[in-house]
Amino acid sequence: MDGNYYMIHDYLIFVGVFAIFFFFTVSIYLLVENQKLKRKNSRLSGTNKMIQQRLNEVQLEQIGTKLNPHLFKNILNSVQSHAYHTYRSLDQLANVLDYILYESNNKFVSPKEELNFALSLIEINKIKINPLFDFRIKSRINKSDEIYEEKVFAPLLSVDLIENAFKHTDFLAQDSFISIHLELEDRIFIMRVSNKASLKNVLEKENSGFGSQSLDQRLKMIYSEFYTLHKTSKNGIFTAELTINLGEFYDKMRYS
């Protein structure tokens, strides 16, 4: 009887030790497999980020290739519309073309370069309008701002708002106007464009195609949470205001 008892006791001990060993072995195996899965997921996550980044770059390149010919066409139409301003226009046109050909392929330019381009583009478009037309431009640029000459500005972002203002303004209306405000202060860029448009032009603008869409896409892909773009239309007056916190974006670029 005692012999059977000890045999059962030893058997239970053996079973208990085996069970502990088994669960310990399974736990180690699962832990190792879990670590492998984590490393695999980490690699996949890194690969996905690289793919997404490359996809964004390709999309931006495609947007750029569509945008530039469209811009060239509008500029040439502007120059052609007033031949008596040809010399002055060609001088401004040279600045614009240099920027498009040599700077727009860069991922970023400085606010100084983009602002100079925007002012030249405005001058080219101004030759289309009567000298008595109510055109207002105001710039408040702090050239001592620390990011004024830093490569933080996506090239050609100012094109869409400028081009749309001239394209959709009702130049024949007595109360018609175009107002452009450019500002760089405390590392924040602001561009506000307003114009009086006819009902037809307002409707066309609301349904306009590539320009507005490409601007929205580029801003989202490049500046993400560091920008706001507000568009309003009231009593025939269309206003678009773009604000980019270039300072915070610059900080993120430096430390990421």
C-alpha positions, 0 to 999 in steps of 0.5 A: 500500500505504501509502495503504491502511495509513493509511486502515485506521489512520485508520478504526480510530482513528475507530472507537475514538473513536466507541466511546469517545464512544458508551460515554461517552454511554451511561454519562452517560445511564444515570447520569442515569436512575439519579439519576432512579430514585433520586429517584423511589424517594425520593419513593415511599418518602416517600409510603409513609411518609406513607400508613403513618403515616396508616393507623396513625392511622386504625387508632388512631382506630378502636380508640379509637371501639370502646374508649370505648363498651365502657369506658362500659358497664363503668363504668356497670355498676360504678356500678349494682351498688352503689347505696349508693356512688352519690355517691362513684362519681359523683364518680369517674365525673365524673373518668373521663368528663372524661378520656374526653371531653376527653383521650382524643382527644389523641394523647398525654397526660401520665403524671400525667393517665393515672395520675390516670385509672387511680386513678379507674377503680380506685376505681370498680371497687372498689365492686363488691367486698366491703370484706374482699376482698384488694385491694392497690394500690401506687403509686411515682410520682416526681412530680419525674420530668422526663416526669411532665407531658410529653405522652408517654403514649397515653391509656387504655392502663391501661384493659385491664389494670385492667378485665381484673383485675376482670372475671376475678377469682373473688371467691368464692374464699377465696384470691382477690385483686387486686394493682395496682402503678403506678410511674414512676421514671427516666423508665420507667413500669411497671404490674403487675396480678395476680389470682386467677382461676378456671379458667373465667375464665382460659380466657375471658381467654386467648380474650378479644377486643377489649380485649387485641388493641387494647392490643397493637396500640396499643403496637406502633404507638405505642411500637414497641421502647420497651415490653414487655408480659409476660403469665403464668398459673400456678396460677390467678394471672394476671399482666400487666406493662407497661413503657414507656421513656417517656424514650427515646420522649420523646427520639426524639419531640424529635429526630426 
